[in-house]
Amino acid sequence: MRHPPKRRYETDLLRMSVAKKMVAHEARTRTIQRWCGLSEGRVRELYRSWAQDRGFRYAVRHRGPTPHQPALFLKTSRLRSEAAALAALCGLYEIIPRQPLANVRRELPNLQRGERLLRAYETFLSLIGRTEITLEQTVLLLTAVTQGTVLRLGHCVHCGAAIVFDPNDRRRRACGRCDHRTHATDHDFSVKNVPGDPQEGVQQSLF
């Protein structure tokens, strides 16, 4: 089905807007291609244009493979908290599909989700300030949470705060504050020993 010229024009404007913002956030060429539907040559032109507009000789471009280890979001209490806040924003912006996808890496990226992803990430930056989580890592987080095999979005079993956790490691199903408070009184604490664990066997809906 062919779209009317006005709609195609609006789509093209959105495509360029999203791509330029991704360039500003130092996304890789391949990432921009997948989420915006642009050719490699067009993305390279955007990099050059962005750098020239700001008086730089080159734009910052990360090379090599994209981040691929979701476990990085569980390394520290701060990263777990920030990842949970960011994943929750992705849910609020309806970036995380409500229905399972057959192939997340292929089906998740599209222009509309890319635009909402940027809104969620920039909202996150405005709330958090300085963070180690890049846009590329946000894509990794979103992909991992959507797949749900190595990382999930859920609730702290104690206070109900949003958390991200490894579904194969039940000890991580508490937010950093509750985990720290519990360990201060019981060094042998384990979430699997909490009666009536609402997380058992299923991932709870955050929204």
C-alpha positions as CSV (number, residue, x, y, z in Angstrom):
1,M,0.0,0.0,0.0
2,R,1.5,3.3,-1.1
3,H,1.3,6.2,1.4
4,P,0.0,9.7,0.4
5,P,2.9,12.1,-0.3
6,K,2.2,14.2,2.8
7,R,2.4,11.1,5.0
8,R,5.6,10.0,3.3
9,Y,7.1,13.5,3.8
10,E,6.2,13.4,7.5
11,T,7.7,10.0,7.9
12,D,10.9,11.1,6.2
13,L,11.1,14.1,8.5
14,L,10.7,11.9,11.5
15,R,13.3,9.4,10.2
16,M,15.9,12.2,9.9
17,S,15.0,13.7,13.2
18,V,15.4,10.4,15.1
19,A,18.6,9.6,13.2
20,K,20.2,13.0,14.0
21,K,19.4,12.6,17.7
22,M,20.9,9.1,17.7
23,V,24.0,10.6,16.1
24,A,24.2,13.1,18.9
25,H,24.0,10.3,21.4
26,E,26.9,8.6,19.7
27,A,24.9,5.6,18.4
28,R,26.6,3.2,16.0
29,T,25.9,3.3,12.3
30,R,24.3,-0.1,12.4
31,T,22.0,0.9,15.3
32,I,20.8,4.0,13.4
33,Q,20.2,1.9,10.3
34,R,18.1,-0.7,12.1
35,W,15.9,1.8,14.0
36,C,15.5,4.5,11.3
37,G,15.6,2.5,8.1
38,L,18.4,4.5,6.5
39,S,21.3,3.4,4.3
40,E,24.8,3.2,5.7
41,G,25.8,6.0,3.3
42,R,23.0,8.3,4.5
43,V,24.0,7.7,8.1
44,R,27.6,8.6,7.3
45,E,26.4,11.8,5.7
46,L,24.5,12.7,8.9
47,Y,27.6,12.1,11.0
48,R,29.6,14.5,8.8
49,S,26.8,17.1,8.8
50,W,26.4,16.9,12.6
51,A,30.2,17.4,13.1
52,Q,30.4,20.3,10.6
53,D,27.4,22.1,12.2
54,R,29.2,22.1,15.6
55,G,32.6,23.0,14.2
56,F,34.1,19.5,14.8
57,R,36.4,17.8,12.4
58,Y,34.8,14.4,13.2
59,A,31.7,13.2,15.0
60,V,32.2,10.7,17.8
61,R,31.5,7.3,16.4
62,H,31.8,4.0,18.3
63,R,33.1,1.1,16.2
64,G,33.1,-2.6,16.8
65,P,30.2,-4.7,18.0
66,T,27.3,-3.2,19.9
67,P,27.0,-3.9,23.7
68,H,25.8,-7.5,24.2
69,Q,26.1,-8.4,27.8
70,P,22.9,-7.6,29.8
71,A,24.6,-8.7,33.0
72,L,26.3,-5.3,33.1
73,F,23.1,-3.8,34.4
74,L,23.3,-6.0,37.5
75,K,26.9,-5.2,38.4
76,T,26.3,-2.5,41.0
77,S,23.3,-1.3,43.1
78,R,23.4,2.1,41.2
79,L,23.3,0.4,37.8
80,R,20.4,-1.9,38.8
81,S,18.5,1.2,40.1
82,E,19.1,3.2,37.0
83,A,18.4,0.3,34.6
84,A,15.1,-0.3,36.4
85,A,14.1,3.4,36.1
86,L,15.0,3.4,32.4
87,A,13.2,0.1,31.7
88,A,10.2,1.4,33.5
89,L,10.2,4.6,31.3
90,C,10.4,2.3,28.3
91,G,7.3,0.6,29.5
92,L,5.5,3.9,30.1
93,Y,6.4,5.1,26.6
94,E,5.0,1.8,25.3
95,I,8.2,0.7,23.7
96,I,8.2,-2.7,25.3
97,P,5.7,-4.8,23.2
98,R,2.7,-6.2,25.2
99,Q,2.8,-9.4,23.1
100,P,5.8,-11.6,22.6
101,L,7.9,-11.2,19.4
102,A,9.0,-14.2,17.5
103,N,12.4,-12.5,16.8
104,V,13.1,-9.6,19.1
105,R,16.3,-8.4,17.5
106,R,14.6,-8.3,14.0
107,E,11.1,-7.2,15.0
108,L,11.7,-4.7,17.8
109,P,13.5,-1.9,16.0
110,N,11.3,0.4,14.0
111,L,11.0,4.2,13.5
112,Q,8.1,4.7,15.8
113,R,9.7,2.8,18.7
114,G,13.0,4.6,17.9
115,E,11.3,7.9,18.4
116,R,9.8,6.9,21.7
117,L,13.0,5.3,22.8
118,L,14.8,8.6,22.4
119,R,12.0,10.4,24.4
120,A,12.4,7.8,27.2
121,Y,16.2,8.0,27.2
122,E,16.2,11.8,27.2
123,T,13.6,11.9,30.0
124,F,15.8,9.5,31.9
125,L,18.8,11.8,31.5
126,S,16.8,14.8,32.6
127,L,15.8,12.9,35.8
128,I,19.1,11.1,36.6
129,G,21.7,13.6,35.4
130,R,25.0,11.8,35.0
131,T,24.9,8.1,34.2
132,E,27.0,5.4,32.7
133,I,24.2,4.1,30.6
134,T,24.5,5.1,27.0
135,L,21.9,5.0,24.3
136,E,23.5,1.9,22.8
137,Q,23.2,0.2,26.2
138,T,19.6,1.4,26.4
139,V,18.9,-0.6,23.2
140,L,20.6,-3.6,24.9
141,L,18.5,-3.2,28.0
142,L,15.3,-2.8,26.0
143,T,16.1,-5.9,23.9
144,A,17.0,-8.0,26.9
145,V,13.9,-7.0,28.9
146,T,11.7,-7.7,25.8
147,Q,13.2,-11.2,25.4
148,G,12.9,-11.8,29.1
149,T,15.4,-14.8,29.1
150,V,18.4,-13.1,30.8
151,L,16.8,-9.9,32.2
152,R,13.3,-9.0,33.3
153,L,11.5,-6.0,34.6
154,G,9.4,-6.6,37.7
155,H,8.8,-5.4,41.3
156,C,10.7,-5.6,44.5
157,V,9.0,-8.2,46.6
158,H,9.3,-5.9,49.7
159,C,8.4,-2.4,48.6
160,G,7.0,-2.9,45.1
161,A,9.6,-0.6,43.4
162,A,10.6,-1.3,39.8
163,I,13.6,-3.6,39.5
164,V,15.4,-5.4,36.7
165,F,16.6,-8.9,37.6
166,D,18.1,-12.1,36.3
167,P,15.2,-14.6,36.2
168,N,17.7,-17.4,37.0
169,D,19.0,-15.6,40.1
170,R,16.2,-15.2,42.7
171,R,18.4,-13.3,45.1
172,R,18.2,-10.3,42.9
173,R,14.4,-9.8,43.2
174,A,14.7,-6.9,45.7
175,C,15.6,-3.3,45.1
176,G,19.0,-2.1,46.2
177,R,17.5,-0.3,49.3
178,C,15.6,-3.3,50.5
179,D,18.4,-5.7,49.7
180,H,20.8,-3.6,51.7
181,R,18.4,-3.3,54.6
182,T,17.7,-7.0,54.7
183,H,21.3,-8.0,54.5
184,A,22.1,-5.7,57.4
185,T,19.9,-7.9,59.7
186,D,20.3,-11.3,58.0
187,H,23.4,-12.2,56.0
188,D,21.7,-15.4,54.8
189,F,18.7,-13.6,53.2
190,S,17.4,-15.2,50.0
191,V,14.2,-14.0,48.2
192,K,13.3,-17.7,47.7
193,N,12.7,-17.9,51.4
194,V,10.1,-15.1,51.4
195,P,6.6,-16.6,51.9
196,G,4.2,-15.9,49.1
197,D,6.8,-14.6,46.7
198,P,4.6,-12.9,44.0
199,Q,7.4,-13.2,41.5
200,E,7.6,-17.0,41.6
201,G,7.2,-18.5,38.2
202,V,5.9,-15.4,36.5
203,Q,7.0,-11.9,35.6
204,Q,4.6,-9.4,37.1
205,S,3.2,-6.6,34.9
206,L,4.7,-3.3,35.9
207,F,1.8,-1.2,34.5
